[in-house]
Amino acid sequence: MALANTGERFGYYTMLAVFTLFLQANFGFDEKLTSTIFSSFLMLVYFLPLFGGALADKVGYSKLVTVGIFIMFAGYVLLALPLGSNSVAIIAMAGALALVSIGTGLFKGNLQVMVGDLYNEATYSAKRDAGFSLFYMAINIGAMFAPTAAIKIMEWAQNSLGVSVAESYHYAFGVACASLIVSIAIFYLGRPTYRQVITTKGKAESGKGNENTAEELSPAETKERIICLCLVFAVVIFFWMAFHQNGLTLTFFARDYTATTSTGLEAMQFDVTNLVAGIFIVFGLFSVFQGKTGKEKGIGAALVLLPLAYLFWNYTQLPAEGVKVDAPIFQQFNACFVVMLTPVSIAIFSWLGKKGLEPKAPVKIGLGMLVAAAAYLLMTIGSIGLPLPEYAADGSNLHMADVSPNLLIETYLVLTFAELLLSPIGISFVTKVAPPKYKGMMMGGWFVSTAIGNFLVQIPGYLWGKDLTIVWGTLMVICIVAALFIFSIIKKLNKVS
């Protein structure tokens, strides 16, 4: 199931990496309208799982996962059609976004409910958080390669086929279509491995399915759990508002303020194969230090030494003039850091768990908000003294500065720490705490909170054009206030977790 989600997320993030730039290049939309469209789309993507989950509670999760994949595919096909920039093209674009949103609403939450059901048995329940962290890591493998795929296919279309910059975006959307085909194939071929959580009929009709093995709760317990989940959802709103600036104001910053070329070791970061080598090194080090046999340690050493040799060779091949830095490429770093840091996160919390010191999920969520605040503190400090955005006579953005790309990379690193504390842990918390009768709906509630946060993403977009410290400082303060709120109710949340 994780690999099926990997394919789907690869397509989604390939599309998302260039979507805001597409709106401006193809339709000439300004930052404010682009912000509204982008945040509204993200809102729908994460709002509709509420209805998809409620429906799946009646008709079965796996059935709607399948339907959702096909609907998403239709949406990406519509985006891939080069219809120009007229009214028909705008309507088609809106229809494509609606299809992707509806398909995601049926697919995303229900797949995660199925993953949660794998850990319902007491034998596996203690591994729920770690399982969701690995599931989350697999998702981000797809997301990591998406920006590079989008950029490379667009460059190929421009250079080999002679299409315009605006038209080349449709080729990136075509990559998303192909990824959905792979996702469909993986989901069906992998069914024997998760057959125990496949449901085809509603609970009321069949009385079967893994979700019915859980003990029924009293009305009072059900109410308490739903209230606690809603309180967590309220905090999650503001995390996603801050986090999903990666596709909006942080992309604007990459375009308008970040150096467009990079040299030396810094340049190595913009080749996704070098990032993959770094991931292998991290995994190899774990095998070296945790391996129980000489063979395991030897394999780990090979996973360290071979990527190091590759990195050294790649370094010698760097062009003297440096490498080009495109604004969308920065979105690969969050996914890379998720894959790289997930085993580190699991190892740390496993070690704490053995000592009886592992914090409960609500505490991790609160810490995630504080870490997110630290990311925007970093951006605030790094933006001090930068000029306001300016525009050319034709309305296009002028490049205002050549800030080191490391500022954004470091910001994505800190945001990834926050994400690992909040997102997979939050999803695990929902599947654990949600009353059995309302698991699909409560998972939908998680996505509704994400949807509201995504709709609020546009607020910093509307602030674009003001002093940058105001943009980032606003996000920092919001994260701090949300963290203080969750810590103020932590006893109530810990009681049900």
C-alpha positions in Angstrom: 0.0 0.0 0.0 2.9 2.3 0.7 4.3 1.8 -2.8 0.9 2.5 -4.3 0.8 5.8 -2.4 4.4 6.5 -3.6 3.3 6.4 -7.2 0.3 8.6 -6.5 2.3 11.1 -4.6 5.0 11.2 -7.3 2.4 12.4 -9.8 0.8 14.8 -7.3 4.1 16.5 -6.4 5.3 16.6 -10.0 2.2 18.6 -10.7 2.4 20.7 -7.6 6.1 21.5 -8.1 5.3 23.7 -11.1 1.6 24.5 -10.7 1.9 28.0 -9.3 4.5 28.9 -11.9 2.3 27.4 -14.6 -0.6 29.6 -13.6 1.5 32.7 -14.0 3.4 31.6 -17.1 0.4 30.3 -19.0 -2.5 32.5 -17.8 -0.6 35.6 -16.6 -2.2 35.5 -13.1 -0.6 37.7 -10.4 0.6 36.4 -7.0 -2.7 37.2 -5.3 -4.9 35.3 -7.8 -2.4 32.5 -8.0 -2.4 32.2 -4.2 -6.2 32.0 -4.1 -6.3 29.2 -6.8 -3.4 27.3 -5.2 -4.8 27.4 -1.7 -8.3 26.6 -2.8 -7.1 23.5 -4.7 -5.1 22.3 -1.7 -8.2 22.9 0.5 -10.4 20.7 -1.7 -7.7 18.0 -1.9 -7.7 17.7 1.9 -11.4 18.6 2.6 -13.0 15.9 0.4 -11.5 13.0 2.3 -14.1 13.8 5.0 -16.9 12.7 2.6 -14.8 9.9 1.1 -14.1 8.5 4.6 -17.8 8.7 5.7 -18.8 6.9 2.5 -16.1 4.3 2.9 -17.4 3.5 6.4 -20.5 2.2 4.6 -19.3 0.7 1.3 -15.7 -0.3 2.1 -12.3 1.4 2.0 -10.5 -0.6 -0.7 -13.3 -0.1 -3.2 -13.2 3.7 -2.9 -9.4 3.7 -3.1 -9.7 2.1 -6.5 -12.3 4.5 -7.7 -10.3 7.5 -6.5 -7.2 6.5 -8.5 -9.1 6.4 -11.7 -10.8 9.8 -11.1 -7.4 11.4 -10.3 -6.0 9.9 -13.5 -8.8 11.7 -15.5 -7.9 15.0 -13.8 -4.2 14.7 -14.7 -5.1 13.8 -18.3 -7.1 17.0 -18.6 -4.3 19.1 -17.2 -1.9 17.5 -19.7 -3.9 18.7 -22.6 -2.3 21.9 -24.2 -5.5 24.0 -24.5 -3.8 27.4 -24.5 -4.7 30.3 -22.2 -8.3 31.2 -23.2 -11.5 30.8 -21.3 -11.9 27.2 -22.4 -8.4 26.4 -21.0 -9.3 28.1 -17.7 -12.5 26.0 -17.4 -10.6 22.8 -18.3 -8.0 23.6 -15.7 -10.7 24.2 -13.0 -12.4 20.9 -14.0 -9.0 19.0 -13.8 -8.4 20.4 -10.3 -11.9 19.3 -9.3 -11.3 15.8 -10.5 -7.9 15.5 -8.8 -9.5 16.8 -5.6 -12.4 14.3 -5.7 -10.2 11.4 -6.6 -7.8 12.3 -3.7 -10.8 12.5 -1.4 -11.6 8.9 -2.1 -8.1 7.6 -2.2 -5.8 9.2 0.4 -7.7 9.0 3.7 -9.1 5.5 3.0 -5.8 4.1 2.1 -4.4 5.3 5.4 -7.3 3.8 7.3 -6.4 0.5 5.7 -2.8 0.9 6.8 -4.0 1.6 10.4 -6.1 -1.5 10.3 -2.9 -3.6 9.8 -2.0 -2.7 13.4 -5.3 -3.4 15.1 -4.1 -6.7 16.5 -2.4 -6.5 19.9 0.7 -8.2 18.5 1.4 -5.2 16.2 -0.3 -2.3 18.0 3.0 -1.1 19.6 4.5 -0.7 16.2 1.8 1.6 14.9 3.8 4.9 15.1 6.8 3.3 13.5 4.7 1.7 10.8 3.2 5.1 9.8 6.6 6.7 9.9 7.8 4.1 7.3 4.6 4.5 5.3 5.2 8.3 5.3 8.8 7.8 4.2 7.7 5.6 1.3 5.3 8.4 0.2 8.1 10.9 0.1 10.3 8.8 -2.1 7.9 9.7 -4.8 7.8 13.3 -3.8 11.6 13.5 -3.8 12.0 12.8 -7.5 9.0 14.8 -8.6 10.6 18.3 -8.9 13.5 16.9 -10.9 11.1 14.9 -13.2 9.0 18.1 -13.8 12.1 20.2 -14.6 13.8 17.6 -16.8 10.6 16.8 -18.9 10.0 20.5 -19.4 13.6 21.2 -20.5 13.4 18.2 -22.9 10.1 19.5 -24.4 11.5 23.0 -24.8 14.9 21.9 -26.3 13.9 18.8 -28.3 10.4 19.6 -29.4 10.6 23.3 -29.6 7.6 24.0 -27.5 7.2 27.3 -25.5 7.9 27.6 -21.8 4.2 27.8 -21.1 3.3 24.8 -23.2 6.1 22.7 -21.6 4.2 22.6 -18.3 1.7 20.2 -19.8 4.4 17.6 -20.3 5.1 17.7 -16.5 1.4 17.0 -16.0 1.7 14.1 -18.4 4.3 12.6 -16.1 1.6 12.6 -13.3 -0.7 10.6 -15.6 2.0 7.9 -16.1 2.6 7.7 -12.3 -1.1 7.0 -11.6 -0.9 4.0 -14.0 2.0 2.7 -12.0 0.1 3.3 -8.7 -3.0 1.4 -10.0 -0.8 -1.6 -11.0 1.0 -1.6 -7.6 -2.3 -1.5 -5.7 -3.7 -4.5 -7.5 -0.6 -6.6 -7.6 0.0 -6.0 -3.9 -3.5 -7.1 -2.7 -2.4 -10.5 -1.4 -0.1 -8.7 1.2 -3.0 -6.8 2.8 -6.0 -9.0 2.0 -7.0 -9.0 5.7 -8.0 -5.3 5.6 -9.8 -5.4 2.2 -13.5 -4.6 2.6 -16.1 -4.7 -0.1 -19.3 -4.2 1.8 -20.5 -1.8 4.5 -20.3 -2.8 8.1 -24.0 -2.8 8.5 -24.5 -5.1 5.5 -21.7 -7.6 6.0 -20.8 -7.5 9.7 -17.3 -8.3 8.5 -14.0 -6.6 8.0 -11.0 -5.9 10.1 -12.5 -2.6 11.4 -15.1 -4.5 13.4 -12.7 -6.4 15.5 -12.2 -3.4 17.9 -14.2 -3.2 21.1 -17.2 -0.9 21.0 -17.0 2.3 23.1 -19.6 3.8 25.4 -21.3 7.0 24.1 -19.3 9.0 26.7 -16.0 7.5 25.6 -16.9 8.1 22.0 -17.7 11.7 22.7 -14.5 12.3 24.6 -12.4 10.8 21.9 -14.1 12.9 19.2 -13.6 16.1 21.2 -9.9 15.3 21.7 -9.5 14.6 18.0 -11.2 17.9 17.1 -8.8 19.8 19.4 -5.8 18.3 17.7 -7.4 19.1 14.3 -7.6 22.7 15.4 -3.8 22.8 15.9 -3.1 20.9 12.7 -4.8 23.7 10.7 -2.0 26.1 11.5 0.8 23.6 10.9 -0.3 23.0 7.3 -0.9 26.7 6.8 2.8 27.2 7.6 4.2 24.0 6.0 2.5 24.3 2.6 4.2 27.6 1.9 6.7 25.4 0.1 4.6 25.6 -3.0 3.8 29.3 -2.6 5.8 32.0 -0.8 8.9 29.9 -0.3 8.7 29.2 -4.1 8.3 32.9 -4.7 11.4 33.5 -2.5 13.3 30.9 -4.5 12.3 32.7 -7.8 12.8 36.3 -6.7 15.6 36.2 -4.1 17.6 33.1 -4.3 20.8 32.7 -6.4 20.1 31.1 -9.8 23.4 29.3 -10.0 25.4 27.3 -7.5 29.0 26.0 -7.4 31.1 23.6 -5.3 29.7 21.4 -2.6 26.6 23.5 -2.5 25.8 22.7 -6.1 25.9 19.0 -5.3 22.6 19.3 -3.5 20.7 20.1 -6.7 21.4 16.7 -8.3 18.8 14.3 -7.0 21.1 11.4 -7.5 23.5 12.9 -4.9 20.6 13.2 -2.5 19.9 9.5 -3.0 23.5 8.7 -2.3 23.2 10.6 0.9 20.2 8.5 1.9 22.1 5.3 1.2 24.9 6.6 3.4 22.5 7.2 6.3 20.9 3.8 6.0 24.4 2.2 5.6 25.6 3.8 8.9 22.6 2.4 10.7 23.5 -1.1 9.4 27.1 -0.6 10.4 26.3 0.4 14.0 23.2 -1.7 14.6 24.0 -4.8 12.5 24.2 -8.0 14.6 26.4 -10.0 12.2 29.5 -9.4 10.2 27.6 -9.7 7.0 25.1 -7.0 8.0 27.9 -4.7 9.0 29.7 -5.4 5.7 26.6 -4.6 3.7 26.3 -1.4 5.7 29.9 -0.5 5.0 29.3 -1.0 1.3 26.3 1.2 1.4 28.5 3.9 2.9 31.6 3.6 0.8 30.1 3.2 -2.7 27.9 6.3 -2.4 30.8 8.2 -1.0 32.9 7.2 -4.1 30.0 8.2 -6.3 29.7 11.6 -4.6 33.5 12.2 -5.0 33.3 11.3 -8.7 30.3 13.6 -9.2 32.1 16.4 -7.5 34.9 16.2 -10.0 32.4 16.4 -12.8 30.9 19.7 -11.7 31.0 22.4 -14.4 33.3 25.3 -13.5 30.5 27.8 -14.2 28.2 26.1 -11.7 24.8 24.5 -12.1 21.5 26.2 -12.8 19.1 26.5 -9.8 15.5 26.4 -10.8 12.8 27.6 -8.3 10.8 24.3 -8.3 13.9 22.2 -7.5 13.8 23.3 -3.8 10.7 21.2 -3.3 12.8 18.0 -3.6 14.5 18.7 -0.3 11.6 18.2 2.1 10.9 14.8 0.6 14.6 13.8 0.7 14.9 14.8 4.3 11.8 12.8 5.2 13.3 9.7 3.7 16.7 10.4 5.2 15.6 11.3 8.7 12.7 8.8 9.2 15.0 6.0 10.4 16.8 8.5 12.6 13.4 9.5 14.1 12.3 5.9 14.6 15.6 5.0 16.2 15.5 8.0 18.7 11.9 7.3 19.8 12.6 3.5 20.0 15.5 4.2 22.3 13.4 6.6 24.4 10.6 4.0 24.5 12.9 1.4 25.9 13.8 3.7 28.7 10.1 4.7 29.2 10.8 8.2 28.1 9.1 8.4 24.7 6.6 11.3 24.6 3.0 10.5 23.7 1.7 11.6 20.3 0.1 14.9 21.5 3.4 16.0 23.0 5.2 15.2 19.7 2.6 17.3 17.8 3.2 20.2 20.1 6.9 20.0 19.7 6.4 19.8 15.9 4.7 23.2 16.1 7.6 24.7 18.0 10.1 23.3 15.4 8.0 24.8 12.6 8.2 28.2 14.3 12.0 27.8 14.4 12.0 27.3 10.6 10.3 30.7 10.0 12.6 32.3 12.6 15.4 31.2 10.3 13.7 32.7 7.3 13.0 35.9 9.2 16.6 36.4 10.2 17.8 35.5 6.7 15.4 38.0 5.1 16.5 41.0 7.1 17.6 43.9 4.9 16.2 42.3 1.6 14.3 44.7 -0.7 10.6 44.5 -1.5 9.6 42.6 -4.6 9.5 44.6 -7.8 8.0 44.0 -11.2 9.0 44.7 -14.8 6.9 46.8 -17.2 5.2 43.6 -18.4 4.2 42.6 -14.9 6.8 39.8 -14.6 8.9 39.5 -11.4 12.3 41.0 -11.2 15.1 39.0 -9.5 15.9 41.1 -6.4 18.8 39.4 -4.8 21.2 36.3 -4.8 20.6 34.9 -1.4 22.5 31.6 -0.8 20.3 28.6 -1.6 21.3 27.2 1.8 18.8 29.4 3.5 15.9 27.7 1.9 17.5 24.2 2.2 18.1 24.7 5.9 14.5 26.0 6.3 13.2 22.8 4.5 15.4 20.7 6.8 13.9 22.3 10.0 10.3 22.1 8.5 10.9 18.4 7.9 11.8 17.8 11.5 8.5 19.5 12.4 6.6 17.4 9.8 8.0 14.1 11.2 6.9 15.0 14.7 3.4 16.0 13.6 2.2 14.4 10.4 2.8 10.6 10.5 2.4 10.7 14.3 -0.9 12.7 14.0 -2.3 10.2 11.4 -1.3 7.3 13.7 -3.0 9.1 16.6 -6.2 9.4 14.6 -6.3 5.7 13.7 -5.6 4.8 17.3 -8.1 7.1 19.1 -10.9 7.3 16.6 -14.1 5.4 17.7 -14.4 2.2 15.6 -17.7 3.3 14.0 -16.2 6.6 12.8 -12.7 5.8 11.7 -13.2 6.8 8.1 -15.0 10.0 9.1 -12.3 10.9 11.7 -9.5 10.4 9.2 -11.6 12.6 7.0 -11.6 15.1 9.9 -7.8 15.1 9.9 -7.9 16.0 6.3 -10.5 18.7 6.8 -8.2 20.4 9.2 -5.4 20.1 6.6 -7.8 21.6 4.1 -8.6 24.6 6.2 -4.9 25.1 6.8 -4.3 24.8 3.1 -6.9 27.4 2.4 -5.2 29.8 4.8 -2.0 29.2 2.9 -3.0 32.2 0.7 -2.8 34.7 3.6 1.1 34.9 3.4 0.6 35.0 -0.4 -1.4 38.2 0.0 1.3 39.6 2.3 3.8 39.1 -0.5 5.0 42.5 -1.6 5.4 43.7 2.0 8.6 43.4 4.1 9.6 39.8 4.1 10.2 39.7 7.8 6.4 40.4 8.2 5.6 37.4 6.0 7.8 35.0 7.9 7.3 36.6 11.3 3.5 36.1 10.9 4.0 32.4 10.3 6.4 32.0 13.2 4.0 33.6 15.7 1.1 31.5 14.5 3.1 28.3 15.1 4.1 29.4 18.6 0.5 30.2 19.6 -0.7 26.8 18.2 2.0 25.0 20.2 1.1 26.9 23.4 -2.6 25.9 22.9 -1.8 22.1 22.5 0.4 22.1 25.6 -2.4 23.8 27.6 -4.6 20.8 26.9 -2.0 18.1 26.9 -3.3 16.2 29.9 -6.7 15.7 28.3 -5.1 14.5 25.1 -2.7 12.2 26.8 -5.6 10.5 28.6 -7.1 9.1 25.5 -3.8 8.4 23.6 
